[in-house]
Every structure is written in C-alpha cells, then in structure tokens.
C-alpha cells in the first residue's frame, strides 16, 4: 500500500467517524428535544389546570365577599348608629325613672293621706 491509499483510507475512516459522531449527536439531541417538548406540554396542561383552579377560587371568594357585603348591614353596627341607639335607650330610661318617681310620690302621698285620716 502506498501513501495515497493509506491517506485515502484514513480520510474515509475519519469521514465515517465524523458521520457517526454527528449522527449520534443528532439522535441524542433530537431525543432530548422530544422529551423537552413533552415536558413543555405537560407543564402547559398543569398551568392551565392551575389557572382553572385559581379562577374558581377567585369566583368563590367573590361570592363570599358579596355575601359578606349583603350581610354586613344586618350583622355589623356602625359606631354612630350604636351611639344614637344608646342615647335613645338612655333617654327612655330617664323617662322611665321620672315616671317611677311620680308613681312613688303618688303612693307616698296616698299613704300619708291614709295615716292622717
């Protein structure tokens, strides 16, 4: 074998080796890309599911908030309303006390009139 034949064999071997390496790299890169695309699809599906759950949670919270808003006037009393109510109660208690004083004075005067008579 002369040098040109050896050079041709080495060149062909190198070319074949490069082709095999490139082919192997292409195969593994393609396999990796396919698995990444599948993972992307799964992640996208998971994200859509989570978005649906969050939207439902938001709807539920909005409903609860609306219920709270509608119940608020029935359950919660404003400070000013409480003060106004207590002033009314105090006024009524004062009137009741005055009436009781009049009744006691009347009873006392009747008992005093009986003792005299």
BELKAKA-V202627 format. One record per residue. N is the residue number from 0. RES is the residue in one small letter. PHI is phi in whole degrees, 0 to 359 (NA if undefined). OMEGA is omega in degrees with one decimal (999 if undefined). Layout:
((N RES PHI OMEGA) (N RES PHI OMEGA))
This chain:
((0 x NA 179.1) (1 x 261 -171.1) (2 x 294 -178.8) (3 x 292 177.7) (4 x 291 179.3) (5 x 295 179.0) (6 x 296 179.0) (7 x 294 178.7) (8 x 295 179.0) (9 x 296 179.0) (10 x 297 178.6) (11 x 294 178.5) (12 x 296 178.9) (13 x 296 179.1) (14 x 297 177.8) (15 x 296 179.4) (16 x 296 178.2) (17 x 297 178.6) (18 x 297 178.1) (19 x 296 179.8) (20 x 296 179.4) (21 x 297 178.2) (22 x 298 178.8) (23 x 296 178.5) (24 x 298 178.3) (25 x 298 179.7) (26 x 299 -177.8) (27 x 291 177.8) (28 x 293 178.7) (29 x 296 178.1) (30 x 298 178.7) (31 x 295 179.3) (32 x 296 178.2) (33 x 298 -179.8) (34 x 293 176.6) (35 x 292 177.4) (36 x 295 177.0) (37 x 296 177.7) (38 x 297 176.7) (39 x 299 179.3) (40 x 297 178.0) (41 x 297 179.0) (42 x 295 178.1) (43 x 297 178.2) (44 x 295 177.7) (45 x 297 179.8) (46 x 295 177.4) (47 x 299 178.8) (48 x 296 178.2) (49 x 295 177.4) (50 x 297 177.6) (51 x 298 178.8) (52 x 297 -178.8) (53 x 295 177.8) (54 x 298 178.4) (55 x 294 177.6) (56 x 298 179.4) (57 x 295 177.9) (58 x 298 179.1) (59 x 298 179.5) (60 x 295 177.7) (61 x 297 177.8) (62 x 297 178.8) (63 x 295 178.9) (64 x 295 177.4) (65 x 295 176.1) (66 x 298 179.4) (67 x 296 178.9) (68 x 297 -178.5) (69 x 287 179.5) (70 x 278 -173.7) (71 x 305 -179.1) (72 x 296 -178.4) (73 x 277 -173.9) (74 x 257 -171.3) (75 x 257 178.4) (76 x 246 177.3) (77 x 290 179.8) (78 x 303 -179.1) (79 x 295 177.8) (80 x 295 179.0) (81 x 296 179.7) (82 x 298 178.9) (83 x 299 178.9) (84 x 296 -179.2) (85 x 295 175.9) (86 x 297 177.5) (87 x 296 179.1) (88 x 297 178.4) (89 x 299 179.2) (90 x 297 179.2) (91 x 296 178.2) (92 x 295 177.9) (93 x 297 178.1) (94 x 298 178.7) (95 x 296 177.4) (96 x 297 178.0) (97 x 296 178.7) (98 x 296 177.8) (99 x 297 177.0) (100 x 298 178.8) (101 x 296 179.3) (102 x 297 179.1) (103 x 297 178.1) (104 x 296 179.3) (105 x 295 179.2) (106 x 297 179.8) (107 x 298 -178.9) (108 x 291 178.3) (109 x 292 179.5) (110 x 292 178.2) (111 x 292 179.0) (112 x 291 178.9) (113 x 289 -178.6) (114 x 293 -179.8) (115 x 284 -172.8) (116 x 266 999))
